[in-house]
Amino acid sequence: MSRQIGGQAVMEGVMMRGQSWVATAVRREDGNIVTDVHRLWSPPNHLSFLRWPVVRGAVGLVYSLIVGIRALSFSANQFAGEEEQLSTKELVLTFGAAMLFAVGLFILLPTTLMRWLGKSGNPFLLSLGEGLLRLVIFFIYIVCISFMKDIQRIFEYHGAEHKVVHAFENKGLPLEMADITPLSTLHPRCGTSFLLYVMVVSILLFSFLGWPGIFLRVLSRLLLAPLVAGLSYEWLRFAGRSNSRLVRLFSRPGLWLQKLTTREPDESQIEVALAALQEVALREPEVRI
């Protein structure tokens, strides 16, 4: 059975996701580690088309966002008083605001800038320039947030997550701290790499859509987002399993970008990542530790 497992860094913690279960472990201010565990949703048999290549990537992205928000909410609530606990309504509003910000920054801003900067009337070159601007804005955004102290802590837990996943997938079990600590903080199936692939796929795809008015440009980018996500997911899935030198070469930029989104963790942070993995292992026979 597959030994692949995924994860995500959260506030002072790590979420680990297996085939059927997901667990989030967070270290509270008193030093104790608390966990939240729940079963993952799986498409029923009569909706088997949701498992088709490309389609599964788009569906998985939406569901991953839901799972990720729940994990982030759990971690944030560990450091909030009873009156400051986030409600479902507040979570939905926060997620909505984040999505609007992402649309404005990565879709509306580059297409507007290209309208002002573009001197060529060639639709292909204008669309290509828009995509390259989006990639530059994405890189600048990652660099800027990497200087924030709270984000740096999350990046350290991101590194801890990758080390534990590497140890689980490649080094055999049981997992020992001495074996985990030297491992890489970079991983080919990382969400950071996925976002970079999304940017590249969108450049290639949108370059062939011409250069209509700004409303149609923004609408087309939004409508084709599921296709872009699905194609990017299939490449990420393939790259994570392939040993081809050529595939590794194409995957290298994603690993380089992870050097910005991961930091070297300490042993206490690795311990939290291990705690999340152990919760999944208790419930999934294929995850043995």
Secondary structure, 3 states (H helix, E strand, C coil): CCCCCEEEEECCEEEEECCCEEEEEEECCCCCEEEEEEECCCCCHHHHHHHCCCHHHHHHHHHHHHHHHHHHHHHHHCCCCHHHCCCHHHHHHHHHHHHHHHHHHHHHHHHHHHHHHCCCCCHHHHHHHHHHHHHHHHHHHHHHHCCCHHHHHHHHHHHHHHHHHHHHHHCCCCCCHHHHCCCCCCCCCCHHHHHHHHHHHHHHHHCCCCCCCHHHHHHHHHHCHHHHHHHHHHHHHHHHHCCCHHHHHHHHHHHHHHHHHCCCCCHHHHHHHHHHHHHHHCCCCCCCC
